């Protein structure tokens, strides 16, 4: 990425691809990994230019030590710093201001963009239920259920599904995940709605056995 280049950190496409291939342990495809390697850095630059998000290296230095947050250091193609970016460029643990880094910063930015953009309509208490397709199978809209009943919304440029995971659907958790999940901190609406709408129109699922987990405490 551009930050590595500016800092004089060496990297190359071959090592980066070798690293993600080793990381995936055969659970992805070379086509997907190549697409990621070739597009991640340009996308980061696009986000900075058009959305205004700045990036920085993800490390805990000097608070946590030089190798903080460095995972999978023994894999071929590994690079210290550089490849892992953090939003807004603050060092996690050093400058833990919710307005300056990570998820809280992203939500602050998104909210500001929504509030000043008259083009975006927020529809509360309205759940997407089905994707609408044309005769060719292309997705052209969404069918929703809201306070006034069924609503069909036609799309001008496409449909983007951002519905979270299936944390709160016990049947799907048992069907796909390799280990039990005893607790989740996701919002209760994460019941796999996007996955289920996808399947209705013949989409393929991938990496369903994996999830990003973290230790948590269940109050007595």
C-alpha positions in Angstrom: 0.0 0.0 0.0 1.0 3.7 -0.4 1.9 4.1 3.3 4.4 1.3 3.1 6.0 2.9 0.1 6.2 6.3 1.8 7.8 4.7 4.9 10.3 2.9 2.7 9.0 -0.6 3.6 9.7 -3.2 1.0 6.9 -5.4 -0.3 6.0 -7.2 -3.5 3.0 -8.9 -5.0 4.6 -12.4 -5.0 5.3 -12.4 -1.3 1.9 -10.9 -0.5 0.1 -13.6 -2.5 2.3 -16.3 -0.9 1.3 -15.0 2.6 -2.5 -14.9 2.0 -2.3 -18.4 0.4 -0.6 -19.8 3.5 -3.0 -17.9 5.7 -6.1 -19.4 4.0 -4.9 -23.0 4.4 -6.8 -24.1 1.2 -10.1 -22.6 2.3 -10.2 -20.0 -0.4 -9.4 -19.9 -4.2 -6.4 -18.4 -6.0 -8.8 -16.3 -8.0 -10.3 -14.6 -4.9 -6.8 -14.2 -3.3 -5.4 -12.6 -6.4 -8.4 -10.3 -6.7 -7.8 -9.2 -3.1 -4.1 -8.6 -3.5 -4.5 -6.6 -6.7 -7.4 -4.4 -5.4 -6.9 -3.9 -1.7 -4.3 -1.1 -1.9 -6.1 0.8 -4.7 -9.3 0.5 -2.8 -7.7 2.0 0.3 -6.5 4.9 -1.8 -10.0 5.3 -3.3 -11.5 5.4 0.2 -9.1 8.2 1.2 -9.7 10.2 -1.9 -13.5 9.9 -2.1 -14.7 9.2 1.4 -12.0 11.1 3.4 -10.8 8.2 5.6 -7.1 8.3 6.4 -5.1 5.2 7.2 -2.1 4.3 9.5 -0.1 1.3 10.5 -1.7 -1.0 13.1 0.8 -1.5 15.9 0.9 -1.0 19.6 4.2 0.8 19.6 5.4 2.2 21.9 2.8 1.1 24.5 2.7 -2.6 23.8 6.0 -3.3 22.1 7.3 -3.5 18.5 5.5 -6.7 17.5 2.1 -6.0 19.0 -0.8 -7.1 16.8 1.5 -9.0 14.5 -0.2 -12.4 13.8 1.1 -15.3 11.8 4.6 -14.1 11.8 6.0 -17.5 10.9 4.3 -17.8 7.6 6.2 -17.2 4.3 5.9 -13.8 2.8 5.2 -12.1 6.2 5.9 -8.3 6.6 6.1 -6.4 9.8 3.8 -3.4 10.0 2.7 -2.0 6.7 0.1 -4.4 5.3 -2.3 -4.1 8.2 -4.0 -0.7 8.2 -6.0 1.0 10.9 -8.7 3.6 10.2 -7.7 7.3 10.9 -4.1 6.4 11.5 -4.1 6.2 15.3 -2.2 3.6 17.2 -4.6 1.3 19.0 -4.1 1.6 22.8 -2.0 4.7 22.4 -4.7 7.1 21.1 -7.9 5.3 21.9 -10.2 8.2 21.1 -13.5 6.9 19.7 -13.7 9.9 17.3 -10.3 9.1 15.7 -10.0 5.4 15.0 -11.7 2.1 14.3 -15.4 1.2 14.3 -16.6 4.1 16.4 -14.9 6.6 14.0 -16.5 4.8 11.0 -20.0 5.1 12.5 -19.4 8.8 13.3 -18.4 9.4 9.7 -21.3 7.4 8.2 -23.8 9.2 10.4 -22.5 12.6 9.4 -22.6 11.6 5.7 -26.2 10.3 6.1 -27.4 13.4 7.9 -26.2 15.9 5.3 -27.1 13.8 2.2 -30.7 14.3 1.1 -30.4 11.4 -1.4 -30.3 8.8 1.4 -33.7 7.7 2.8 -33.6 5.8 6.2 -36.5 3.4 6.6 -36.8 2.2 10.2 -38.8 -0.9 11.2 -38.6 -2.1 7.6 -37.1 -5.5 7.0 -35.8 -6.7 3.7 -37.4 -10.1 3.0 -36.7 -11.1 -0.7 -34.6 -10.0 -3.6 -36.5 -9.2 -6.8 -35.0 -10.6 -10.0 -35.8 -10.1 -13.7 -36.2 -12.8 -16.4 -32.4 -13.1 -16.8 -31.9 -13.7 -13.0 -30.4 -10.2 -12.4 -31.3 -8.6 -9.0 -33.3 -5.5 -9.7 -34.8 -4.7 -6.3 -35.9 -5.7 -2.8 -39.2 -6.7 -1.3 -39.6 -5.3 2.3 -42.0 -5.6 5.1 -42.7 -2.3 7.0 -45.3 -0.6 9.2 -47.5 -0.1 6.1 -47.2 -3.6 4.8 -45.3 -5.0 1.8 -43.0 -2.6 -0.1 -41.2 -3.4 -3.4 -38.2 -1.1 -4.1 -36.7 -1.0 -7.6 -33.0 -0.5 -7.8 -31.3 1.9 -10.3 -27.8 0.6 -10.0 -27.8 -2.5 -7.8 -28.5 -3.9 -4.4 -25.9 -3.9 -1.6 -26.6 -6.3 1.3 -25.1 -5.4 4.6 -27.1 -7.5 7.0 -24.5 -8.9 9.4 -24.1 -12.6 10.1 -26.3 -15.4 11.5 -25.2 -15.2 15.1 -28.8 -15.4 16.4 -30.0 -18.3 14.2 -29.3 -21.4 16.2 -30.2 -23.7 13.3 -27.7 -22.0 11.0 -25.0 -21.9 13.7 -25.4 -25.6 14.2 -25.4 -26.4 10.5 -22.4 -24.4 9.4 -20.0 -23.6 12.3 -17.3 -26.1 13.3 -17.5 -25.2 17.0 -20.3 -24.2 19.4 -20.9 -20.5 20.0 -22.1 -19.9 23.6 -22.4 -16.2 23.4 -22.5 -13.4 20.9 -22.2 -9.6 21.2 -23.9 -8.9 17.8 -27.2 -7.2 17.6 -30.3 -9.5 17.8 -31.2 -8.7 14.2 -28.2 -10.7 12.9 -30.2 -13.8 11.8 -28.7 -14.5 8.4 -31.3 -12.5 6.4 -28.9 -11.7 3.6 -27.6 -15.2 3.3 -31.2 -16.5 3.1 -32.2 -14.0 0.5 -29.1 -14.9 -1.6 -30.0 -18.6 -1.5 -33.5 -17.9 -2.8 -32.1 -16.5 -6.0 -29.4 -19.1 -6.5 -26.4 -17.4 -5.1 -23.5 -19.5 -3.8 -22.2 -19.4 -0.2 -18.6 -19.5 0.8 -16.5 -19.7 4.0 -19.6 -20.4 6.1 -17.6 -22.4 8.6 -15.5 -19.5 9.7 -16.3 -16.5 11.9 -14.3 -13.8 13.7 -14.5 -14.6 17.4 -13.2 -13.1 20.6 -13.3 -14.2 24.3 -16.3 -12.8 26.1 -17.8 -13.0 29.6 -21.4 -14.1 30.2 -22.7 -12.3 33.4 -24.1 -14.8 36.0 
